[in-house]
Amino acid sequence: MKRYRYSLLAVIFILFIYYPAQAQKLEGRVIEHKLKNGIQVLMLERHEAPVVSFHVLFDVGASDESVGITGIAHMLEHLAFKGTKTIGTTNYEKEKPLLEKLDKIVIQLREERARGEKADPAKIQQLEKEFAETQAEANKYVVTDEFSKILQVNGGVGLNATTSQDSTRYFVSLPANKVELWALLESDRIANLVPREFYSEQDVVLEERRLRTDSSPIGKLFEQFQALAFNAHPYHNPTIGWESDMRNYTREKVEAFYKKYYVPANATIAIVGDINPQEVIELMEKYFGAIPPAPKPPKVVTVEPPQVGEKRIQVELDANPHILIGYHKPDINHPDEAVFDVITSILSEGRTSRFYKNLVEKRIATNVDSFTGFPGDKYPNLFSILATPLTPHTNKEVEEGIYAELEKLKTESVSAEELQKVINNVEASFISSLASNSGLASQLAFFQAITGDWRNLEKHIDRIKAVTPEDIKRVAKQYFIKTNRTVAEIVKREKPQG
Amino acid sequence: MQRVTKHFFILLNILLLFSIASPLQAQSYKDLKFKPLEFKPPPVDRVELANGMILFLAEDHELPIVNISAKIRTGGIYEPADKVGLAELTGIVMRTGGTQSRTPEEINEELEFMASTIETSIEDESGSAGLFTLKKNLDKSLEIFADILMHPAFDKDKVELAKAKALEAIRRRNDSPQGIAQREFQKLIYGKTHPLARTTEVETINNISRDDMVDFHKKYFHPNTILLGITGDFNKAEMIEKIEKVFAGWEKVNVDYPEVPPVDTQVKSTIALFDKDINQANIIIGHLGTKITNPDYPALRILDEILGGGGFTSRLYKKVRNDEGLAYGIYSNFEAGLRDYGTFEVVLQTKTESTREAVDAVIDQIKRLTQTEVSDEELQVAKDQYMNSFVFRFDTRSKIVQRKMLYEYYGLPADFLEKFRDKVLNVTKADVLRVAQQYLHPDNLVIMVVGDRSKIEKDLASLGPVTILSKS
């Protein structure tokens, strides 16, 4: 008797008095459900409005590629919007042989073109004609963008996907009455993807490369920076891919990549919003439960060897100077991660940060930012600093100013007040992050897949609180050394070549 | 009790029910049935204070935070032509330059230690000020927020810093091809001296003094020029008291706004090329758009969804991106200006070699809309997309409050959105064709291209005379 009464009281207490306080914690609110085939599902109820955000993360990214197929994880992400055996087509049985025929023509065409001067122009012309005809034939069965269209027509917003070095993520928000629609479409995509419209999409990703890298000074700077910083580890290669690899993708290679990595054991799904978790679990079992299990693919084994000397590159562009500095550091699960986060905050967060006060307010630079987790988080990566000098000051002066601040971290203890400020800001930004369904879904999926437990999202605050001034000195001394450093800078090329 | 649950929602709109249905095999999305979506957006209170300040309040007790955003009746359109940049710089230095009783450093330290954020800015047609704070730091943060709005000190050193950064931005503005294309397109549409298109120059920045900023602030910042949107964990009555207290003594002042020249609606046709050594052409094609009050805007909105505003479902996305692989990003925006005319633009990037092909493809799509009615399916898709995503306009209190403020600022009725939605629902194929013929001008387009002149110029020349824009 007494026990029951106690529970009842406790329930009332939680619902009516402590609800606002509970909303600030994730522990106890996130519901975990793992399907038998290995798909990890995380759910969080928020009933502020009848909307739901969905986030599907595959534990595969550009770092899982090898030379020859760089960028293929990203290409696959694009093709995942092209439909399945039933979506995006009026008749897959008739479409399939045409898609296979196209692949054969393209292989012959590429072989002939690769002969360079010895290539037979008549043969190329004939193959191009065959290609155009077959493609037109195949396109008759295509229902363009049916997958995306269904979601948008049903009120989907924020429909998109991203590929990084570490993961590939698909996301959308829908009105709360459309959960089953999402489950049906998304499970079909995991099980039955058909990479149709392959060759026009190849042109699209090449266009994306021109946009993000070739004609973007900062994009080019970052590409050169990571390629220089990593000798052995696949973080060396750009996520979008090297252009020559991108021109030589085949459907066979994409499908092999898809079959290996888009397996249930590699998928984490986070659903946040106005949901009934029991109903969602039933739908997940119904639609995703039937996907056959497969082994989780192995992680990258290559380890970046210790750097033996400073690396530098001057990237000459029709653009004004920027400087980008990186130091090798461990992966996100290493105990020093929290120390780097505190350092980042002290150096460049806000107008009281050291870079702002000593470089921006002194009018040496317009911006100086620092960040961890480039090019990825899963494997050892770079602590990086990006700065923009303010004329007449040069990259060199900014660089010297940055090093002076890094040296200070090695020798002078950070004050208790400075540390407390970092903690206050980390706590506040955590609380404000809880107000967004899509933001939360993204964070939960990321921490679950990349750190092994969504709880690390919250535990990270405790780790930051535990960082001491001694930790900061130790980390600065250990990592911020010349032999561990890569520097890339944009140098203005006044006259275009040629 | 503070938790809003589904039980309190009532039916918002039966039309949120999905409408396409046809028989097919089991397990098809077409077989799914959806419950109607029930939702009543949370209420917003509008309160006018004695000093003329207008508050929009919505309590939200999920998290212990408070967000305040001010919209101020001012803007870059009111700055003198020889001091372009004055409004923007005033907006920046209001926040960075301290107040009469607090140094810049004191403000930064105090706010950042509490993890509160205050930012101010002045755009073309309005000013903004925002405050984010944890509930426990509300009083202290609000006091600084009010101090910054009322008594900014425009510290000399921070004035110089802001000017130096503005000059650096001018130096760097031709680094980004997309930035060049947008800037030059606006100038071609509005004319390069019009307040909606003019840009800062070394000379105009050098003309700006600290006194100019002090005067600009003094002229436009008064309680009666401010709309304040407040959401978060507070009690309405207490919040009103707090606001009255922190702004106590600030008096109402009538402001004479300088006249802004109206947009010249004469249709202009130009082909312009900005030479840049890159392997991709950045293209904007379009002309003048419309005004939000135009009774044809609902039909134009549907037209735009079908052309290129509707993302994956639009014609431009299908034809230019998916069928031809000519672009990565492509969209259209038939913009309805809130004060004066917006612009109509189609934005895309394509490899240098396919510039002409892409331009032709876009013009062809614009032309088609003026020649033939859209299909029943296209019309239905555009409407469903608009209607079914309607709930996302209300899914946070801050979105609801922001919109109320926007309507108030531009003198639109409070139920503008609901009325607009009903009009969108009634748009017919004939309406779409009629507005296409009236408002699209495929023969009088502005075509702005940033790219490699040596390869592009001759391809564009057969469309008409090409103006070469030099690097400024």
Contacts between the chains, C-beta under 8 A, distances in Angstrom:
chain1	res1	chain2	res2	distance
A	15	B	3	7.5
A	16	B	1	5.6
A	19	B	2	6.5
A	19	B	3	5.4
A	20	B	2	6.5
A	20	B	61	5.5
A	20	B	62	6.8
A	20	B	63	7.4
A	20	B	64	6.7
A	20	B	233	7.2
A	23	B	62	5.1
A	23	B	63	5.9
A	24	B	63	6.4
A	24	B	64	6.9
A	46	B	62	7.8
A	47	B	3	7.2
A	47	B	4	6.5
A	47	B	5	5.7
A	47	B	6	6.2
A	48	B	4	6.5
A	48	B	60	7.7
A	48	B	62	6.4
A	48	B	395	7.2
A	48	B	396	7.2
A	49	B	39	6.7
A	49	B	391	6.8
A	49	B	394	6.4
A	49	B	395	3.9
A	49	B	396	7.2
A	50	B	6	7.3
A	50	B	9	6.8
A	50	B	37	5.4
A	50	B	38	6.9
A	50	B	39	4.8
A	50	B	391	6.2
A	51	B	391	6.1
A	51	B	392	6.4
A	51	B	395	4.8
A	81	B	312	7.6
A	86	B	28	7.0
A	87	B	29	7.7
A	139	B	323	7.4
A	144	B	318	5.0
A	144	B	322	5.4
A	144	B	323	7.4
A	145	B	312	4.6
A	145	B	313	6.9
A	145	B	317	7.2
A	145	B	318	6.6
A	145	B	322	6.6
A	148	B	311	7.4
A	148	B	312	3.5
A	148	B	313	7.3
A	149	B	312	6.0
A	149	B	313	4.9
A	149	B	381	6.9
A	150	B	29	5.8
A	152	B	310	7.2
A	152	B	311	6.2
A	152	B	312	5.9
A	152	B	313	5.5
A	152	B	385	5.1
A	152	B	389	7.7
A	153	B	18	7.6
A	153	B	20	7.0
A	153	B	313	7.2
A	153	B	381	5.5
A	153	B	384	4.5
A	153	B	385	5.5
A	153	B	388	6.7
A	154	B	18	5.6
A	154	B	384	7.5
A	154	B	388	5.4
A	155	B	16	7.2
A	155	B	385	7.6
A	155	B	387	7.7
A	155	B	388	3.0
A	155	B	389	4.3
A	155	B	390	7.5
A	155	B	391	6.9
A	155	B	392	7.5
A	156	B	389	7.0
A	157	B	389	5.1
A	157	B	392	5.0
A	159	B	311	7.4
A	159	B	312	7.2
A	173	B	392	6.9
A	175	B	16	6.5
A	175	B	37	5.1
A	175	B	388	6.4
A	175	B	389	7.7
A	175	B	391	5.3
A	176	B	37	6.6
A	177	B	16	7.8
A	177	B	34	4.6
A	177	B	35	4.9
A	177	B	36	7.2
A	177	B	37	5.0
A	178	B	18	7.9
A	178	B	34	6.2
A	180	B	32	5.7
A	180	B	34	7.8
A	181	B	29	5.9
A	181	B	32	5.6
A	181	B	34	7.4
A	184	B	27	7.2
A	184	B	29	5.5
A	184	B	32	6.8
A	185	B	29	6.4
A	197	B	322	6.2
A	199	B	325	7.4
A	200	B	322	6.3
A	200	B	323	6.5
A	200	B	324	6.6
A	200	B	325	3.6
A	201	B	322	7.8
A	201	B	325	6.8
A	202	B	325	7.1
A	203	B	324	7.8
A	203	B	325	2.9
A	203	B	326	7.2
A	204	B	321	6.0
A	204	B	322	7.8
A	204	B	325	5.2
A	204	B	327	7.3
A	204	B	328	5.4
A	205	B	328	7.4
A	206	B	351	7.4
A	207	B	280	7.2
A	207	B	325	7.4
A	207	B	326	7.5
A	207	B	327	5.7
A	207	B	328	4.1
A	207	B	349	6.6
A	207	B	350	6.5
A	207	B	351	6.4
A	208	B	328	4.0
A	208	B	329	8.0
A	210	B	278	7.7
A	210	B	279	5.6
A	210	B	280	3.9
A	210	B	349	7.0
A	210	B	351	6.2
A	211	B	280	6.3
A	211	B	328	5.6
A	211	B	329	7.0
A	211	B	349	5.2
A	214	B	278	6.7
A	214	B	279	5.3
A	214	B	280	6.6
A	215	B	177	5.4
A	215	B	276	7.8
A	215	B	278	3.8
A	215	B	279	6.7
A	215	B	280	4.9
A	215	B	282	7.7
A	215	B	349	7.9
A	216	B	176	7.3
A	217	B	175	5.5
A	217	B	176	7.7
A	274	B	6	7.1
A	318	B	175	7.9
A	318	B	276	7.0
A	318	B	277	5.1
A	318	B	278	8.0
A	319	B	172	7.8
A	319	B	175	4.2
A	320	B	171	6.2
A	320	B	172	4.7
A	320	B	175	5.8
A	350	B	108	7.2
A	350	B	112	4.8
A	351	B	96	7.3
A	351	B	108	4.3
A	351	B	112	7.0
A	352	B	105	8.0
A	352	B	108	4.9
A	352	B	109	5.6
A	352	B	112	4.8
A	360	B	161	7.7
A	361	B	157	7.9
A	361	B	161	6.4
A	363	B	160	7.5
A	363	B	161	6.0
A	363	B	164	5.3
A	366	B	165	5.2
A	366	B	168	5.2
A	366	B	169	7.9
A	388	B	168	7.8
A	388	B	172	8.0
A	390	B	164	6.0
A	390	B	165	7.1
A	390	B	168	5.3
A	391	B	167	7.6
A	391	B	168	6.0
A	391	B	171	6.2
A	417	B	113	7.4
A	420	B	113	7.4
A	421	B	112	6.0
A	421	B	113	5.0
A	421	B	115	7.9
A	424	B	113	6.5
A	424	B	114	6.8
A	424	B	115	4.4
A	425	B	112	7.1
A	425	B	115	4.5
A	427	B	115	7.1
A	428	B	65	7.9
A	428	B	115	3.5
A	428	B	134	5.6
A	429	B	115	7.4
A	431	B	63	5.7
A	431	B	64	6.9
A	431	B	65	6.2
A	431	B	134	7.1
A	432	B	63	7.3
A	432	B	65	5.9
A	432	B	132	6.9
A	434	B	62	7.9
A	434	B	63	5.8
A	435	B	62	7.1
A	435	B	63	5.8
A	435	B	65	7.6
A	435	B	396	7.3
A	496	B	277	3.8
